[in-house]
């Protein structure tokens, strides 16, 4: 589930969804709900990915990204890309 293999496609894996979320996040600060809404409008509604993740899987991806130090959050509860923050 974390890595794609012959049973789990890239768009279903945590790493694949993480890349899509980082693309949306860029160097902005967003709340978790706003990030989900942008993810829905860019990738789900435009059918750019084959399998649509549930909101629960989205939360798992955010936890994976936080543990992997891809993202962090500030005192307002907004997440941001750890690589852009100085």
Secondary structure by P-SEA (a helix, b strand, c coil): cccccccccccccaaaaaaaaaaaaccccccaaaaaaaaaacccccccccccccaaaaaaaaaaaaaacccccccccccccccccc
